[in-house]
Amino acid sequence: MHRPPAPFRQFVLKVHSRCDLACDHCYVYTHADSGWRRQPTVMPDDVLRRTSHRIAEHAVRHRLRTVHVVLHGGEPLLAGPARLRRVCEELRNALPPGCGLDLRIHTNGMLLDEEFCALFDQLGVGVGLSVDGDRTANDRHRRYADGRSSHTGVLAAIALLRRPRFRHLYTGLLCTVDVANDPVAVFDALAELEPPSCDFLLPHATWDSPPAGDGSATPYADWMLTVHDRWEAAGRPVRIRVFESVRRTLIGQTSRTEAFGLDPADLVVVETDGSIEQADSLKTAFDGAPATGLDVFGHSFDEAAAHPGIALRQAGSGGLCTTCRACPVVHACGGGLYAHRYRTGSGFDNPSVYCADLKELVTGLARRTGAPTVTTREPPPAPVLTDGELDELARGPVGGTTQRRLDAAQLDLTRRLLAGAARVGDTEPWELLTVLDQTAPEAVDAVLRHPYVRAWAVRWLQDGSGAASAVLAAVAAAAAVRAGCDFEIEVAVRRGAVHLPTVGRMVVDGGGRAVVRRDQAGVTVAGIALGDRHRGTALWQPRRRLAGAEGWGPALEDSDPERECHGRAVAQRLGPTALASWTGALRQAWEVIRADLPSTARAVAGGLRTLTPLVPNAGGRQVHAAARHAYGALALPLAADGTTLAARIVRGFRTVTFHGVLDLHALCAPADGVRLPSPWRSVPCPPESLLADAHSALAVVEFWGARAGSGQVAGGGPADTARLRLAVWRTRTCQGLTTLAASQALTPAGRRFTERMQEALEPWLVLPLGPTAEALGRATEVRHGR
C-alpha cells in the first residue's frame, strides 16, 4: 500500500570537507565521487542556520522526540573548537521544546585534545573514532599523506577518552575490515581499548570495483565469523553492532543500521554548502551518486525523503532486485548496503557485491545462535484496489480480475502475519516451510489460503493465546504432505488429534506431540498410515468437500480447532446422514443462486472456499457468521430449505468480501465510542459494523429482488413472500445507508463506497411490489423510528 515517506531521524552534517589523513580506502577522496573538491572547506553560518531550521521543522512536522546528529567530514575537528561550539549551540537552540538532541562527532582522533574533550563534555557530544586494529592492521590504510603512521595518534585520543573525566563521551570504535589482517589480532587490539561498542564495516566496493579477496569463496564472512567466535570466547567484552544487527533481524526485529535488514532508510546528509545528499557510502558508486539536486535553502527534508533514491531505500524488499527478493535470508541481510549493489548498466538493481559473504555471515550466525535462518519468500506488496475495483465491490458481486486481486492481497497478508507469528517457538517448522516455499510454492499457498491459518496467526499476534509452534508445525506438515516430499516433524496433539490444515486430522491417544512423517512408504501420523484403509474410520478423518453443487465445491471444515473463531457454537464432525443433508441442501441452494443471481454465483465460486457447520441456536433463530480474520470462510447452520440457505450464503459471502476490503482500505475514520443506530440491531453499533450490515443487506435486497421479479416465480405464494421480504430489506438498507451518509464517521474512501452502494440500491427502491408489500415496508420504517 502507498505510504508517506518515513521521516529522517539521523542527520549527518559535513562541518568540514577536508581531512588531515590520506587513508587509501576512504570513499570520500579516493573512490568515484569527486564532489568534495567543489565544497567549501567549512560549513558557513548561513548554511548552519538554515540546516538547523530545517531539522527543527522536520522534528515538529513528524513529532520527533529525538533527532540524532553526527558531525562529520572530512575530519570535523579541523573546524576548530570555536566553530564546533557554534554548530552545537545553533542545533540545540533551534529544536522545539520536548525534542531531544543526540549529538555525536566521528573523528580520526589526530587532533583530539583536552580542549576539545572539555568542549564536548560541556555540550554533551559523544565521540566515536576510526581505528582498524593493531598497528600493522591500522597502518595498512590509515596513514598521513607522507606515509607516517596514524596509530600512535589514535591511541592517544582513545586514552584521553578513557580518562574518568571524559569516559562518558567515549561512544565506540569503527573498524574497516581488511581480510589481509589477522581477525583475532584485530579484535584483541580493539577490545583492549575498552570501547562501549564497536562496529566492523565492509570496505566500500561495487561490481565495477570489486573488493579484494584471499582466494576463498566468502573471505569477509569467514573473517567476521572468526571475530565472532573470538568475541564469544572472550565473554562478549564489548557490544559489536554488526552481530547485534544480524541477530535482531533473524528474530524479526529492526536492525538499527542500513547495512542489514529491511528497515526504511532514515539518514540524510548535509554537505558544507547546504546540499542535501543521500548516504555518504554512495560516493563509492559513481561521481554524483549521492546527489539529490536539493539544498536546505530551497527544500525541506520532507522533499528529500520523497526523492526516488531515498524512497527506494525505504521500500523494504520492494526496493530490491528479483534475486534478492527470492533469497531465503533477505529479511536479515536486506540486500546489503545500497552502494554495494551498483553495476554500470543496471544501476543498483543487483545483489550486493558481497552477496555470498552476507549469506554465509547470516547463516553462520544463525547456526551459532539457534535463530531461524530463512523466511518464506516475500511476494510483492499487497495490491491496493483501484477506485473502479472498489466501486465494483461496493455495488455487488465482483468480476474475475477484482476477485483475483482481492485474493492475492489476502494471501500476501497471511504470509506477513505468519512471518510475524513464526518469530517465536521452534525453528524447525519455519525452516521446513521456507524450504517448501522455494521448491513447492503452490502447496504452501494452498495451506496459507486456508482461512483458519490466517485466523490463528492474527489471534496469536494479538493476544499470544495458543502455542505458536503447535499450529506452525501443523501448517508446515500439511504443506509437505501436499507437496509430496519426504519429511519428518513433530506436531502437537490438540484435543486428542493431530490436525493438518487442508488435509485432515488423525485421532491420537494421549497428548504431547506426535511425529508426522513421509517416506517411500507414504505418510504416517504417530505411526498410523494415511492410506485408504483408514479413510472413514475413527482414526484418520480427511477433510471433505461438499460435492454435488455444479460449479462450486467448497471445503467442509468440521474438525479444525481454529474454526471456533466465528464466535458461534460449531458442529462436530458430520456423520454420513448429516453430510448427506448438507450436500442436498447446498445443491438446492446453489441452483437457486445460479438461476437468480448468475454473477453472484460466479463470485461465490471464486471466493468462498470453506463452509463450517454451526449448531442451530436454541431459540431457533438461524444466522450466518463470517469471522473478521478468516477470509474465505463462512459458518452456517443447516437451513430447512434451499432458498433460505441460498439467501444466507449470498449475505454471508458479501460479509466475507467486505472484510477483505477492510484489510486494504480504511472506510471508517478512527472514532472511539461513536455509535450509530442500526435497523438490524437492538442497540447502536460502531460505524464499521453498520457499514458491514448495510453491505451484506444489499446482497439480500438483490436476492429477494431477483426472486420477486423472476418469471420463474408465479402465483401468489412464493412471489408474494419474495416481495414482502424485499420490501423489508430495502427499507432497512436505505435507512442504514442514509444514517452512514449523514454521519461524519466515514473516510473519503468510505463515503465513495457508501455512494456506490446507494446507487446499487436505487433500482430496487422504485420497483413496484403491490399494496401489501409496500405497506409492510412503511410499517418497518415506522417501527424503526424513521
Residue, then its C-alpha position, 0 to 999 in steps of 0.5 A: m500500500h502507498r505510504p508517506p515517506a518515513p521521516f529522517r531521524q539521523f542527520v549527518l552534517k559535513v562541518h568540514s570537507r577536508c581531512d588531515l589523513a590520506c587513508d587509501h580506502c576512504y570513499v570520500y577522496t579516493h573512490a568515484d565521487s569527486g564532489w568534495r573538491r567543489q565544497p567549501t572547506v567549512m560549513p558557513d553560518d548561513v548554511l548552519r542556520r538554515t540546516s538547523h531550521r530545517i531539522a527543527e521543522h522536520a522534528v515538529r512536522h513528524r513529532l520527533r522526540t529525538v533527532h540524532v546528529v553526527l558531525h562529520g567530514g572530512e575530519p570535523l575537528l579541523a573546524g576548530p573548537a570555536r566553530l564546533r561550539r557554534v554548530c552545537e549551540e545553533l542545533r540545540n537552540a533551534l529544536p522545539p521544546g520536548c525534542g531531544l538532541d543526540l549529538r555525536i562527532h566521528t573523528n580520526g582522533m589526530l587532533l583530539d585534545e583536552e580542549f576539545c574533550a572539555l568542549f564536548d563534555q560541556l555540550g554533551v557530544g559523544v565521540g566515536l573514532s576510526v581505528d582498524g586494529d593493531r598497528t600493522a592492521n591500522d597502518r595498512h590504510r590509515r596513514y598521513a599523506d607522507g606515509r607516517s603512521s596514524h596509530t600512535g595518534v589514535l591511541a592517544a585520543i582513545a586514552l584521553l577518552r578513557r580518562p574518568r573525566f571524559r569516559h562518558l563521551y567515549t561512544g565506540l570504535l569503527c573498524t574497516v575490515d581488511v581480510a589481509n589482517d589477522p581477525v583475532a589480532v584485530f579484535d584483541a587490539l580493539a577490545e583492549l581499548e575498552p570501547p562501549s561498542c564497536d562496529f566492523l564495516l565492509p570496505h566500500a566496493t561495487w561490481d565495477s570495483p570489486p573488493a579484494g579477496d584471499g582466494s576463498a569463496t566468502p573471505y569477509a564472512d569467514w573473517m567476521l565469523t572468526v571475530h565472532d567466535r573470538w568475541e564469544a570466547a572472550g565473554r562478549p567484552v564489548r557490544i559489536r553492532v554488526f552481530e547485534s544487527v544480524r541477530r535482531t533481524l533473524i528474530g524479526q526485529t529492526s536492525r538499527t543500521e542500513a547495512f542489514g535488514l529491511d528497515p526504511a532508510d532514515l539518514v540524510v546528509v548535509e554537505t558544507d554548502g547546504s546540499i542535501e545528499q543521500a548516504d555518504s557510502l554512495k560516493t563509492a558508486f559513481d561521481g554524483a551518486p549521492a546527489t539529490g539536486l536539493d539544498v536546505f535553502g530551497h527544500s525541506f527534508d520532507e522533499a528529500a525523503a520523497h526523492p526516488g533514491i531515498a524512497l527506494r531505500q525505504a521500500g523494504s524488499g520492494g526496493l530490491c532486485t528479483t534475486c534478492r527478493a527470492c533469497p531465503v535470508v533477505h529479511a536479515c541481510g536486506g540486500g546489503l548496503y545500497a552502494h554495494r549493489y551498483r553495476t554500470g548498466s543496471g544501476f543498483d538493481n543487483p545483489s550486493v557485491y558481497c552477496a555470498d559473504l552476507k549469506e554465509l555471515v547470516t547463516g553462520l550466525a544463525r547456526r551459532t545462535g539457534a535463530p531461524t535462518v530463512t523466511t518464506r519468500e516475500p511476494p510483492p506488496a499487497p495490491v491496493l484496489t483501484d477506485g473502479e475495483l472498489d466501486e465494483l465491490a461496493r455495488g455487488p458481486v465482483g468480476g474475475t480480475t477484482q476477485r483475483r486481486l482481492d485474493a492475492a492481497q489476502l494471501d500476501l497478508t497471511r504470509r506477513l502475519l505468519a512471518g510475524a507469528a513464526r518469530v517465536g517457538d521452534t525453528e524447525p517448522w519455519e525452516l521446513l516451510t521456507v524450504l517448501d516455499q522455494t521448491a513447492p510454492e503452490a502447496v504452501d499457498a494452498v495451506l496459507r489460503h486456508p482461512y483458519v491459518r490466517a485466523w490463528a496467526v492474527r489471534w496469536l499476534q494479538d493476544g499470544s493465546g495458543a502455542a505458536s509452534a503447535v499450529l506452525a508445525a501443523v501448517a508446515a506438515a500439511a504443506a509437505v504432505r501436499a507437496g509430496c516430499d519426504f519429511e519428518i516433524e513433530v506436531a502437537v496433539r490438540r484435543g486428542a488429534v493431530h490436525l493438518p490444515t487442508v488435509g485432515r486430522m488423525v485421532v491420537d491417544g494421549g497428548g504431547r506431540a506426535v511425529v508426522r512423517r513421509d517416506q517411500a512408504g507414504v505418510t504416517v501420523a504417530g505411526i498410523a498410515l494415511g492410506d485408504r484403509h483408514r479413510g472413514t474410520a475413527l482414526w484418520q478423518p480427511r477433510r471433505r468437500l461438499a460435492g454435488a453443487e455444479g460449479w462450486g465445491p467448497a471445503l467442509e471444515d468440521s474438525d479444525p480447532e481454529r474454526e471456533c473463531h466465528g464466535r458461534a457454537v460449531a458442529q462436530r464432525l458430520g456423520p454420513t446422514a448429516l453430510a448427506s443433508w448438507t450436500g442436498a441442501l447446498r445443491q438446492a441452494w446453489e441452483v437457486i443462486r445460479a438461476d437468480l443471481p448468475s454473477t453472484a454465483r460466479a463470485v461465490a465460486g471464486g471466493l468462498r472456499t470453506l463452509t463450517p457447520l454451526v449448531p442451530n441456536a436454541g431459540g431457533r433463530q438461524v444466522h450466518a457468521a463470517a469471522r473478521h480474520a478468516y477470509g474465505a470462510l463462512a459458518l452456517p447452520l443447516a437451513a430447512d430449505g434451499t432458498t433460505l440457505a441460498a439467501r444466507i450464503v449470498r449475505g454471508f459471502r458479501t460479509v466475507t468480501f467486505h472484510g477483505v476490503l477492510d484489510l486494504h482500505a480504511l472506510c471508517a475514520p478512527a472514532d472511539g465510542v461513536r455509535l450509530p443506530s442500526p435497523w438490524r440491531s437492538v442497540p447502536c453499533p460502531p460505524e464499521s459494523l453498520l457499514a458491514d450490515a448495510h453491505s451484506a443487506l444489499a446482497v439480500v435486497e438483490f436476492w429477494g429482488a431477483r426472486a420477486g421479479s423472476g418469471q420463474v416465480a408465479g402465483g401468489g405464494p412464493a412471489d408474494t413472500a419474495r416481495l414482502r421480504l424485499a420490501v423489508w430489506r430495502t427499507r432497512t438498507c436505505q435507512g442504514l445507508t442514509t444514517l452512514a451518509a449523514s454521519q461524519a464517521l466515514t473516510p473519503a474512501g468510505r463515503r465513495f463506497t457508501e455512494r456506490m452502494q446507494e446507487a446499487l440500491e436505487p433500482w430496487l427502491v422504485l420497483p413496484l411490489g403491490p399494496t401489501a408489500e409496500a405497506l409492510g415496508r412503511a410499517t418497518e420504517v415506522r417501527h424503526g423510528r424513521 
